[in-house]
Amino acid sequence: MKHWMLMAGLLLPLLARADALDDLLNDVRKSQQQSAQINAEREDRFLRERNRQDELLREAQRELAAVKRRVDAQKADFEKTAKEIAGLKAEIKEQTGELEQLFGTIRTAAGDTRAIVRDALTSAQFPDRVDELNALADGDRRITLSQLEQFWFILQQEMVEASRVSTFPADIVDSDGQAAAAAVSRVGIFTAVTGDTYLDYLPEAQRLQALPRQPGGSAQSDAERFTSADAGPVTMLVDPTRGNLLALLTDKPSVAERIQQGSVVGYIIIALGIIGLLLALGQSIYLLRVGRRMRAQLRSLNQPRDDNPLGRLLGLLDESFSAGESDLESLELKLDEGVIRETPKLERGQSVVKLLAGVAPLLGLLGTVTGMIATFQAITLFGTGDPKLMADGISQALVTTVLGLVVAIPLLFLHSLLSARSRSLVRILDEQAAGLIARRMESGKRD
């Protein structure tokens, strides 16, 4: 009984394990069936796709063949057209003959004219001409009759406008870069002004620009009279070099700038010149007034006045007579003393004017030396490559020399004039004093 129970206990797990293995076997069989079904579906789908791709490939090959046929046809048409064009060109060239050479000559002439017109002052009034010449000079097509007529018109217009004075509206660029409309008066192809302002033509911008610095002297007043004149001959500055001479004229320093180049020595020379001129003018006016009064006194010697040296000399003689002095020698000494007393007033300022006339050239020489020292210092520091670095010293040397001579020469003439004038007045006093003494001696002899 126990054996059976033991065997039953052993068989029960074995029976249970056998059922599990059957189930596992069934599961594996089902999995295999499912995998086979899936693989079959995949194979079927692959076959369908392969067949479709083969069809697409055949269709693409058919389209490629069609495209190649069209390309070959178009290439054949292109080659045929190119041959026809080459034939037509050859035919045109054969038919035109020397006409192409003529067109080349016209284009060359248009290019040369374009360079002249582009820089011409008249282009400020007629700016569209440059575009027309560009189309004619740079074009590659046949030149038409209208283009030839327009080219002829531009040439004729340039010749006529070169000899014409005209006024036209234009935009003017000032020194600050601002553009403003104004009436421009043009003298041929040489000069353009608006009011009293001279203008320069900018070919790149095709605009007129006011010169940053206007010419000095009467040039601006001439320009203003020219722009406001209605008729008649008018004086006007004309630059035949189309701006070069006008630029040089504007670069010319003014008188104030020249004086400024003389530096401190130049100002000292000018100050001394002004002082000498004022002294000379003051003394000259004094001598003229004294001379006029002395000539009036000569006409009335019996009525001495105190407003002139001769009158005071006559008054001194009358006082001596009134005091009872009759000694000839004492009268002569008193008259000489009176003449000597009046002489310094007549010669006043002459020594200072003479001194200034001598000092001015010496100061000019001093300015020359200091200017040359500055020039040599610039050469030592920067070399001689740039003349502008030496210009300040050379300008100072030359300007101070000129200022010294300009001051000295007039002062020498003024000193000579004052000296001659004072000597003539002193001579009148001496002559009258001698005449008074002679008359006194005659009256003494009669007594």
C-alpha positions, 0 to 999 in steps of 0.5 A, a space after each residue: 500500500 505504501 509502495 502504491 502511494 509512493 508511486 502515485 506521488 511520483 507519477 502525479 508531478 510527471 503527469 502534470 509536467 507532461 501536460 505542460 510540455 504539450 502546451 508548450 509544443 502547441 504554442 511553438 507550433 502555433 508560433 511557427 504557423 504565424 511566422 510562416 503566414 507573416 513570411 508568406 505575406 512579406 514575400 507576396 508584398 515584396 513580389 508586388 513591389 518588385 513588379 511595380 518598380 520594374 514597371 516604373 523603371 520601364 516607364 522612366 526608361 521610356 520617358 528618358 528615351 522620349 526626352 533624348 529624342 526631343 533633345 536631339 531634335 532641339 539640338 538639330 534645330 539649334 545647330 540649324 538655326 546657328 548655321 542660319 544666323 552665321 549665314 545671315 551675319 555673313 550675308 549682312 557683313 557682305 552686304 554692309 561692306 565698309 558700313 561696319 568700319 564707319 559704325 566703329 569710327 562713329 562709336 570712337 568719335 562718340 567716345 571721344 566726344 563723351 569724354 569732352 562733354 562729361 567734363 564740360 561746364 555746359 553739361 550742368 545745363 544739359 545733363 542728359 547728353 552723357 547718357 545719349 553718348 553712352 548709348 551710342 559709344 557702348 552699343 553693339 547694335 547698328 547705328 540708326 539715323 536718329 542716333 546719328 542726327 542726335 550725335 550731330 546735334 550734340 556736337 553742334 550744341 557744344 560749339 554754339 554753347 561754347 560761345 554763348 552767355 546764358 542763365 539757367 536754373 540748377 542745384 548748387 552744392 554749398 561748402 557745407 554739402 547742402 544743395 539749393 536751387 539757384 539761377 546760374 549764369 554761364 560764360 561759355 565753357 569757362 566760368 559759372 557764377 550765381 550772384 557773387 559766388 563762383 562755381 565749379 562743375 563736378 563731372 562725377 556728380 554732374 552738379 555745380 559746387 560753390 568754390 570753398 574759397 572765393 577769389 579776392 579783389 574785384 572778382 566777386 563784385 564783377 560777378 555780381 555786376 555780371 549776373 545783374 546786368 541786362 545788356 551792355 559790355 560787363 567786365 567778367 573773370 574768364 578762366 580759359 583753363 576750365 577752372 585751373 587758373 581760378 583754383 590758383 587764384 583762390 589759393 592766392 593768400 590775401 593781404 591779411 594772410 600774407 601779414 600773418 605769415 610774417 609772424 611776430 616780427 611782421 606785426 612789429 614792423 607794421 606797428 612801427 610803420 603805423 607809428 612813423 606814418 602817424 608822426 609824419 602825417 601829424 608833423 606834415 599837417 603842422 608844417 602846412 598850417 605853420 607855413 600858411 600862417 607865415 605866408 600870411 604874416 609876410 604880407 603884413 609884417 607891421 602887424 605881428 601875430 603869435 600864431 606863427 614863428 615869424 610873427 613871434 620873431 617880429 614881436 620879439 623885435 618890437 619888444 626890444 625896440 620898445 625897451 630902448 635896445 638899439 645895439 645891433 649886436 644884441 638885436 642880432 643875438 636875440 633874433 638868432 635865439 628866437 630862430 633857434 627857439 622855433 627850430 625844434 618845433 619845426 623839426 619835431 618828429 623827424 629824427 623818430 621817422 628817420 630812426 623807424 625808416 632805418 630800423 624797419 629793414 633791420 627788423 625785416 632782416 631779423 625776420 628773414 634770419 628767423 624764417 630761414 632758421 625755421 626752414 632749416 629746422 624743418 629740413 632737419 626733422 622731415 627732410 626735403 621731400 615735402 616742400 609744404 613743411 618748409 613753406 612757413 619758414 620761407 614765407 616768414 623770411 620773405 614777408 618780413 623782408 617785404 614788410 621792412 622795405 614797404 615800411 622803410 621806403 615811404 618813411 624815407 620819403 616822408 622824412 625827406 619831405 618833412 626835412 625839406 619843408 622844415 628847412 624852408 620855413 627855418 630859411 624864411 625865419 633866417 632871411 627875415 631876421 637878416 632883413 630886419 637887422 639890415 633894415 635896422 642898420 639902414 634906419 640907424 645910419 639915417 638917424 
